[in-house]
Amino acid sequence: MRAVIEKKSQIVEEIATKLQESQSTIVVDYRGLDVSEVTELRKQLREAGVDFKVYKNTMARRATEKVGLTELDAQLTGPTAIAFSNEDVVAPARILNKFAKDHDALEIKAGVIEGRIVSLEEVKALAELPSREGLLSMLLSVLQAPIRNFALATKAVADQKEEQGA
């Protein structure tokens, strides 16, 4: 009996640690997905560096109580899986949202983004954002635009002076 309690407390501690350390956590209801669909979803998430696990709701509730995220408890009913991402905030939301569009059985319930509980609408809004690399390339192009324009203007002036001199 003691071994069972010890194992359960380790699971609660594992969930609590993941909740604290993850940049992005998404809670989903996977009821209705067959094994091949769940396998495909796990593969996509794993490739993006996202940890996707099914935990007992009672264990997850004890972990949320431990880390002060008890508002999430209302979503911990029925078959629940949790996706944790330590690196990319957008990746789990984007992958799960895209998968949910293709498979009606997957339902996104809620999420925790950088320690703050977010609603389904906020998770979907986050999913629509470009990836980190995409955002960085947009920023880079915005930063390069003034320099590029200056270089083009300088070249145009030089070409114009060259034509006048010739």
Number of C-alpha atoms within 10 A of each C-alpha: 5 7 8 9 10 11 11 14 15 13 18 22 18 14 24 22 14 19 26 19 16 21 19 28 32 23 25 23 21 22 13 14 15 10 9 9 15 14 12 12 17 17 14 16 21 15 9 15 16 25 18 20 13 15 16 16 17 13 20 25 22 20 25 20 15 15 15 13 19 16 13 20 16 10 18 23 13 12 14 21 20 24 24 27 26 17 14 17 22 22 23 29 29 21 16 25 21 14 18 17 11 10 15 11 15 20 20 24 21 24 26 22 21 16 17 12 18 18 15 16 12 15 26 17 14 19 20 14 14 14 16 13 9 11 12 12 12 13 11 11 12 11 11 11 11 11 11 12 11 11 12 12 12 12 12 12 12 12 12 11 11 10 9 8 7 5
